[in-house]
Amino acid sequence: MNVNDYDFELPETLIAQTPLLERSASRLLTLNKNNGEVEHHTFADIVQYLSPGDTLVLNDTRVIPARLFGIKQDTGAKAEVLLLKQLEGDRWEALVKPGKKLKKGAVIVFGDELKAVIEEEGDMGGRVLSFSYEGIFQEILDRLGQMPLPPYIKEQLDDRERYQTVYARHEGSAAAPTAGLHFTEELLDQIREKGVSIAFVTLHVGLGTFRPMSVDTIEEHVMHEEYYSLSQETADVLNETKARGGRVVAVGTTSCRTLETVGSQFADGVLKASSGWTQIFIYPGYEFRVVDAMITNFHLPKSTLVMLVSALAGRENIMHAYQEAIDREYRFFSFGDAMFIY
């Protein structure tokens, strides 16, 4: 399959630069995956699309202030580091800029509190860094780091918490699971009151989110691995949901990928607690084992995420829905509007 089959023209003016004042005030496009029917709502209307007996699955990862600005110790040249994954101890996988100048052995200084040595070089700006400091690393990161907003967002974020979901708990992501940004505590309460269960998984969003596809053929693309965890409590809720004929509704592609990673491990279809690293790449032709419906934002052209939603709803349905969203001037990407595929 050709990557270009998932391309579309997106006016730059539709890329949302800031979050809305009210999380649940964003627009909601609903897409029936069986007949391609599209309707338009506000996000708070999601309650009417959920049924008693369904389970909503949320990714409770928390974004760390992973972007650091420092200087190269020997030259004083500016250096930027984006932390992606903690390896062990004080060693981290990261992206660095400028990649050509930051080679193995280079030392980057971040104020008086923090220093990093580049231990290994990877491709496309990837590095392994070892940090040295006095005190508690997370506290230093909170002081020095900035939220790792995607490169298409040019505006500064006034409130860090607006790039976190209201249920974010487990720190470790280099990007927010943005479909969850639309939920408020009040909306989640309304969903529970309707008889819909809410369950949590964790997937720490990493390098795959920042890397564009560099191949022409979809099958050649290899996803970067990301850490996930699904508890026995969540497994039990999901098994009960399936047994009673309810739907499993994934909030975001990260929740979807976690559920399908775990679902692929148990041939009998009964889920159990699982954690580890996943490289799952879902594209058309994939047979979903766990996820029945999904809440998601609008994604970048030719991205793995457009391919994932196309696997669930069909490429033609997705391309038609995206064009309608563009025609109606929906807001796209991280701080943008939402889609419900059911």
N, C-alpha and C positions, 0 to 999 in steps of 0.2 A: 504494500500500500504506500502511496506517495504522500509525503508530508504536505505538499502543496495543495492537496485536496482539503486541507483544514485551514486554508488561508482565507482571510476576508479583509475588506477595507474598513478601517476604523478611524473616523475623524478624531484627531488629537483632543479636540474640545470635549469629547465624551469620557475622557479618562479622569475619574474623580480624584481631585487633589487633596480634599479634606473630608473628614467624616461629617455626616449630618448632625445637627444639634441633638436630635432625638434618634436613638439607635433604630427603633422599630418603625420610623417614619419613611424609610426607604421604599422604593417601589418593588413589586413582586410580579414577575412574569411566571405564569403557570403553564406547563407543557405536559399534555397527555401523551405519554410515550407510545401508546397503542394507535392513536389516530392522528397525532400531530397537532391537535387543537391547542390554540394559544389563547390565554386570557390575561387581563391586566388588573392588578390589585395594589394595595399597599402591604408592607410586610406583616403588619399586625393581623391581616386577614388569614395568615397561615393557619390559625387556629381552626378555621372552618374546613380546611383541607385535611386535617388530622382526625382520625376516628378513635373512639374508645377501643382499647386493645392494641393499638399501635405502640411502638417504642421509638422514641427519638434518641439518637446516639450522638453525643457531643464529644469533641476532642478537648480535654481539659489541660492541654499543654500551655505553658506560659512563656512568652517571649522574653529573652534576656536582652539587656542593652548592649548588643553584640558588636556595635560599630565603634571602633577606637581610632583616634587620630593622634599620631605621634611624629617623631623625627628619627631619621637614620642617625645613629650615634656618631659615626665617623665624618659625615658630611653636613649634617643638619638639614638635609632635604626632607620634605614632608612625606609621611607614609600613612597609609590607611589600612586598617585590618578589620575584616569581618569574621568574627568567630562563628564557626559552623557546628563543630562537634567536639565535645571533650573526649579525649582518647583515654588517658589514664593520668591521675595526678594533675600536674600543671601543664600537660601537653595537650594542644588543641589543633584540630584541623581548621584551616582558615583560608579565606581569599585575601590577597594583598594587592595594593596599588602603590606605586607603579611596579608591575610584575618584573619588568626588565631590569630594574635596579635593585630589587630585593632578592638577593641570591642566598644560597646556603651559607651560614656563618654570619650573616648580617645581624646587627643588633638594633632593635627599635626601642626607643625610650618614650614613655608616656608620662610626662611630668616627673615628679620626684618619687612617685609611689610604685611605678610598674615598669618592667623591662621585659623584652622578649628576644629570644635568639631563634633564628630560622634554622631548623634541624634538617628538614627535607624539602625538596622541590617537587611539585606535581605539575600538571598541565593547566593551562588557562588561568594562571594566577593562584592555583592551589598550593598551599604550603602547610607544613607541620611546624608549629611554634612551641617553644618551651618558655614559660613565664617564670619570673622571679619577682618577689615582693615581700613586704613585711605586713602582717595582719591577715585579714580575711578577704580572699579573692573576690567573693560576691559583693562585699561592701565596697571594695575599690571599683569594681565594674559599675556598680550603681552610681558612683560619683563621677567616673570618667567616661563611661560609655553612653552612646546614643542609641535610640531605637533604630533597628535596621530596616527602615522603610524601603520598599522596592525602588529601583532606579527611575521608574516612570513618574514617581511622586516628587515634585520639585518643592512643594510647600513644606515649611517646618511644622511639626506637630506640637501644639501648645501643651497638650495633656497626654502624657505617656499612656495612661490607662485606656485611651480611645483606640490604641493598637493592641488591646488585650480584650478577650471576651470577659463577660462578667463572671464566668465560672472558671477562669484560668487558675490552675493550682500548681502544676508540676513544671518547674523551670527547666528550660533546655532547648527552646526553639529559636531559630534564626529568622523566623517569619511567623506571622499570625495565621491561624486557621480562619480565614476571613469570612467564611459563610456564617460563622458564629457571632460575628460582631453585631448582627442585627437584633440579637436577643437581649431583652431586659429581664430582670428578676420578676417583674410583674407579668410579663408575657409568658415566662416559664411556669409561673403559678397558674395562669389561665389554662395552659396546656395540661398541667397535672390535674386540674379540676375537671377537665373534660374526660378524664379516664385514660390519658396517654401516659405511659411509663417514660421516664427519662433515665438513660444509662450513660456511663462515661467510659471512654477509651483514652489512651494517650499515644500520640505520635508526635515526636519532636521533628519539626520541619527543618530540613537541612539543605544541602547543596543542590538537590534536584530542582528546587524552586527557583534558583538563581541562574541555572545553566540553560541556555537555549538549546534546541535540538540542532546538531551540527551534521546530521545525515539527511539524505534525500528519501530513504526508504524507512518507514516506521519500524519495521522488524529489526533494523540494525541498531536502534537506539538502546542504550543501557542506562537504566535509572541508577542514581546514586543511592546507597543504602541509608535508611533512617531508622531510628530506634522506636519501637512500639511496645505497648503493654495493654493487655486486656485481662481484667480480673475475673476470678471465678464468679463473683457477684454479678458482673455484667453478663458473663456467659450464661448464667442461670436465667436472667431476665430475658435474654434473647432466645434461649431454647423454649421458654414458656410462651413467648410471643409467637414463635413459629408454630408451636403445638396447637395454639388456639386460633390460628388463622389470621393473626394480626400482621401488620407490615413493619418491617425494620426500615426506619427512615434515617439515613445517614445525613448528618449536618456537615457538609463540606467533603471535598475529595480526600482529605486526610483521614477522616473517620471511615469513609468508604474503603480506602486502601487498607486500613487496619483490619476492618471486618472481613474483607475478602482474603487478606493474608492468613488470618486465623481460620477462616472457613475452608481454605484449601488444605489444611492440615489434618482434617478429620473426615474420613471417607463416609462415615455413617451420618454426617450432617449434624451431629451433636457437638456443640462448641464446648471447649474447656479453656481454663486460664492459659494464657500464652504470652510470652514476651521475647524480644530479640530484635533482629535487624531485618528489614524488608527492602527488597528492590522491585517489588511488584509493579509492573507496567500494564495498565489496563487500556486496551484499545479495541475497536470494533472486531467482533468475532469472539470476544471474551464472554464466557457464560457465568453470570453472577450466581453465587451460592448463598449469599446472606442478604445483601441489600435489595430492597424492593423499590425504594423511592429515595430521592435525594434533594436536599436544599443546597444550593451552590451559588456562587457569584458568577459574573461573566468573565471569561478568561482571555488570555492573549491569543492572537492568531498563531496557528501552527504550533501550539503548545501541547505538551502531554496531557494537560487538563482538559482541553477541548476534545482530545481523543477519548479521554475517560468518559466524559458525559455523552459523547457520541456512541460509545459502547452500550450505555444504558438506554438511550432514547432513540438511537439511529442517527446517522450522519445527516441525512436530508432534513429530519425534524429539527436537529440542532441548528443547522445552517439557516433554515427558514426562521426559526425563533430568534436567532442572533440578528438576522437582517431586520426583523420586525422591531427588535429592541433598539437597533441603530436608527431606524426610521422614526421611532417615537422618542429618540434622544434619552434613552436610559443611561445611567452613569455606570461606567465599566471599571473592572478590576478591584483592587483591595478595599477601597472605601466606597465602592459603587453599590448598585442595586442587586437584587437577588432573583434567582430562578428556582422554581419548585418543579422537579420532574417526578411524575407519578404514574 
